[in-house]
Amino acid sequence: MVSLSRMALIAAAMVPVEALAQEAASTSQRLALSPQAAGRMARGDLESLLLPGGQFLTGSHLIANEGYLYTRPIETGFPGLCQHDQIIISYSAVSQPGVAARDQPLVPYAIRTNVEYRAIQDRVKIPEKGVLGPEPFDGACNDYSGKAEGWFTATDGYTAARGYNALQAVAARLRAGTLKFAKCDYAGGETSCRDTAIAAAKGDHLGSITRCETAWPSNCFNIATYSEAFVVRTRGGDSIGPDDILSVEAEQQIVVT
């Protein structure tokens, strides 16, 4: 029987995968466990994935209705692109007579997760078809820890990698002065759209990357920041560079609090 003491390996920072592997249970050992023992082991496995830090955020009524935890970053299969899971715990206040809202006890009632991505180099590599990328614990992502700026959501790793490269190509063209916005619906005009796109390419306030409809074989990406949403259309294919940008449009985001 494999010891459940792997939780003791979790220090205040990342634990090398080699250390975890020394006490990790095999498939045969896991399938032989009772439901209770399997539950204890799975909870220990979950704990081993979590970074030590977390945070609570308030909602519109200034109640800390959500808590956030993050798993340690791993490779995505696209060199230069990392991913982790954002775990969100929802809380509900238990009303007590005469107790101020912020002093009422909070009880957890639900959990959900988001996959987030972060590029750690200027361009993400797209492996050729049939070529496997790095394993989860191989590469530079495992040397990165903490909840820093630059994490964003995406439909999947493939969309994140290609959309990020498209954003880098847009920023390169904007810095060179060889690209104009087909649409810039922003109070600050072309300059604000340009500055926001270039900042997003550096990871500043980048929110999400998703695909959008376009005529084949072109690519289309919706790239959202905290203040603007960009629609970037490129030539088809995975190797997206500055010369592949067909158009870029920008709309101001309406943020509801």
C-alpha positions in Angstrom: 0.0 0.0 0.0 1.4 3.4 -1.0 1.6 5.9 1.8 -0.6 9.0 1.7 2.2 11.1 3.1 2.8 12.7 -0.3 0.9 15.7 1.2 3.9 16.2 3.5 6.0 16.8 0.4 4.1 19.9 -0.4 6.1 22.8 0.9 5.4 26.4 0.4 6.4 26.3 -3.2 6.5 23.9 -6.1 7.4 20.2 -5.6 9.6 18.5 -8.2 7.6 15.8 -10.0 10.4 13.3 -9.3 9.7 13.7 -5.5 6.0 13.1 -6.1 6.6 10.1 -8.3 8.5 8.3 -5.5 5.3 8.0 -3.5 2.7 8.0 -6.3 0.4 5.1 -6.5 0.1 3.0 -9.6 -3.1 2.2 -11.6 -3.3 -1.3 -10.0 -3.0 0.2 -6.5 -5.6 2.9 -7.1 -8.2 0.5 -8.5 -7.7 -1.8 -5.5 -8.7 0.9 -3.0 -12.0 1.1 -1.2 -14.2 4.2 -2.0 -13.2 5.8 1.3 -9.5 5.2 0.6 -9.8 6.4 -3.0 -11.4 9.6 -1.8 -8.6 10.3 0.7 -6.0 9.6 -2.0 -7.7 11.8 -4.6 -8.0 14.6 -2.1 -4.3 14.3 -1.4 -3.6 14.4 -5.1 -5.7 17.5 -5.5 -3.7 19.2 -2.6 -0.4 18.3 -4.3 -1.5 20.3 -7.4 -2.4 23.5 -5.6 -0.2 26.5 -5.2 0.0 27.7 -1.6 -1.5 31.1 -2.2 -5.2 32.1 -2.7 -7.5 35.1 -2.5 -11.0 36.1 -1.6 -12.9 38.7 -3.7 -16.0 40.7 -2.9 -19.0 41.0 -5.2 -21.4 43.9 -5.8 -22.6 43.8 -2.1 -19.0 43.9 -0.7 -19.4 40.3 0.6 -16.5 37.9 0.0 -18.6 35.6 -2.1 -15.8 33.9 -4.0 -12.5 32.3 -3.1 -9.7 31.5 -5.7 -7.1 28.8 -5.7 -4.6 28.0 -8.5 -2.9 24.8 -9.6 0.8 24.8 -10.5 1.6 25.6 -14.1 2.2 22.7 -16.6 3.1 22.5 -20.3 0.3 22.5 -22.9 2.0 20.6 -25.7 2.8 24.0 -27.4 6.3 25.0 -26.3 6.2 28.5 -24.8 2.6 28.2 -23.6 1.7 27.2 -20.0 -1.6 26.4 -18.4 -3.1 26.1 -15.0 -6.5 25.7 -13.4 -8.3 28.5 -11.6 -10.5 27.0 -8.9 -13.4 29.2 -7.8 -15.3 28.4 -4.6 -18.7 30.2 -4.2 -19.9 31.2 -0.7 -23.3 32.3 0.7 -23.7 34.4 3.8 -25.8 33.0 6.6 -28.0 35.8 7.9 -27.9 36.5 11.6 -30.1 39.1 13.3 -28.2 42.2 14.3 -25.0 41.2 12.6 -23.6 43.4 9.9 -23.4 41.9 6.4 -19.6 41.8 6.3 -19.5 40.0 9.7 -22.0 37.2 8.8 -20.5 33.8 8.4 -19.9 32.5 4.9 -20.6 28.9 3.9 -19.2 27.3 0.7 -21.9 25.9 -1.6 -20.4 25.4 -5.1 -17.1 25.0 -7.0 -16.1 25.6 -10.6 -12.9 25.7 -12.6 -11.4 27.7 -15.5 -8.4 26.7 -17.5 -6.0 29.7 -18.0 -3.0 30.1 -20.3 0.1 32.2 -20.2 2.8 32.6 -22.8 6.4 32.7 -21.4 8.1 33.7 -24.7 7.3 36.1 -27.6 6.1 33.3 -29.9 4.5 30.0 -29.1 5.7 27.1 -31.2 3.0 25.0 -33.0 4.3 21.4 -33.4 3.9 19.8 -36.8 1.0 17.4 -37.1 1.8 14.1 -35.6 4.6 15.6 -33.5 3.9 15.5 -29.7 4.7 18.5 -27.6 6.3 18.3 -24.2 4.8 16.3 -21.4 3.0 18.2 -18.6 6.0 18.3 -16.3 8.7 18.9 -18.9 9.9 22.3 -19.9 10.0 25.8 -18.4 6.4 26.0 -17.2 7.3 24.1 -14.1 9.8 26.7 -13.1 7.1 29.3 -13.0 5.0 29.8 -9.9 2.7 32.4 -8.5 -0.4 34.2 -9.7 1.0 36.9 -12.0 -0.4 39.0 -14.8 -0.6 37.6 -18.2 -3.0 34.6 -17.6 -5.9 34.5 -20.0 -8.7 32.1 -20.9 -9.1 30.4 -24.3 -11.3 27.9 -26.1 -8.4 25.4 -25.9 -4.6 25.3 -26.1 -4.5 25.3 -29.9 -6.6 28.5 -30.0 -4.6 30.1 -27.3 -1.3 29.4 -29.1 -2.4 30.6 -32.5 -4.4 33.6 -31.2 -1.4 34.7 -29.1 0.9 34.5 -32.1 -1.7 36.5 -34.1 -1.7 39.1 -31.4 2.1 39.3 -31.5 2.0 39.7 -35.2 -0.5 42.5 -34.9 1.7 44.3 -32.3 4.7 44.0 -34.6 2.9 45.6 -37.5 1.5 48.3 -35.3 5.0 49.1 -33.9 6.3 49.2 -37.4 3.5 51.5 -38.6 2.4 49.1 -41.4 -1.0 48.3 -40.0 -4.2 50.4 -39.5 -7.3 49.4 -37.7 -10.2 48.6 -40.1 -12.4 49.7 -37.2 -11.5 51.5 -33.9 -14.6 52.1 -31.8 -12.9 53.7 -28.8 -13.0 57.1 -27.3 -9.3 57.5 -27.5 -9.2 56.8 -31.2 -6.5 55.0 -33.1 -3.8 55.7 -30.6 -5.7 54.1 -27.7 -6.5 51.0 -29.8 -2.8 50.7 -30.9 -1.5 51.1 -27.3 -3.9 48.6 -25.9 -3.1 46.0 -28.5 0.6 46.4 -28.0 0.2 46.2 -24.2 -1.9 43.1 -24.5 0.8 41.4 -26.6 3.1 41.9 -23.5 0.5 40.2 -21.4 -1.0 43.3 -19.8 -4.8 43.0 -19.2 -5.2 40.2 -21.7 -8.5 38.5 -20.9 -9.5 35.8 -23.4 -8.9 34.4 -26.9 -11.6 32.6 -28.8 -12.3 31.8 -32.5 -14.7 33.7 -34.6 -16.5 32.9 -37.9 -14.7 33.7 -41.1 -14.4 32.4 -44.7 -12.2 29.4 -45.2 -9.2 29.2 -45.2 -8.7 32.4 -43.2 -8.3 32.4 -39.4 -10.3 34.7 -37.1 -9.7 35.4 -33.4 -11.6 37.4 -30.8 -9.0 38.8 -28.4 -10.4 40.5 -25.4 -8.6 42.8 -23.0 -10.2 44.5 -19.9 -11.1 47.5 -22.0 -11.3 46.5 -25.7 -12.1 43.5 -27.8 -10.1 42.9 -31.0 -11.1 40.9 -34.0 -8.0 39.7 -35.9 -8.3 38.0 -39.2 -5.2 36.2 -40.7 -4.3 34.0 -43.6 -4.9 30.3 -43.1 -2.4 28.0 -41.5 -0.7 27.6 -38.1 2.4 29.6 -38.8 1.0 33.1 -38.2 3.4 36.0 -38.7 3.2 39.8 -39.4 2.7 39.2 -43.1 -0.3 37.0 -42.5 -2.4 39.7 -40.8 -5.4 40.6 -43.0 -7.2 43.0 -40.8 -7.8 44.0 -37.2 -10.8 45.7 -35.6 -11.4 47.1 -32.1 -14.4 47.7 -30.0 -14.6 49.2 -26.5 -15.6 46.8 -23.9 -18.5 47.7 -21.6 -17.6 46.6 -18.1 -20.5 45.9 -15.7 -19.7 45.9 -12.0 
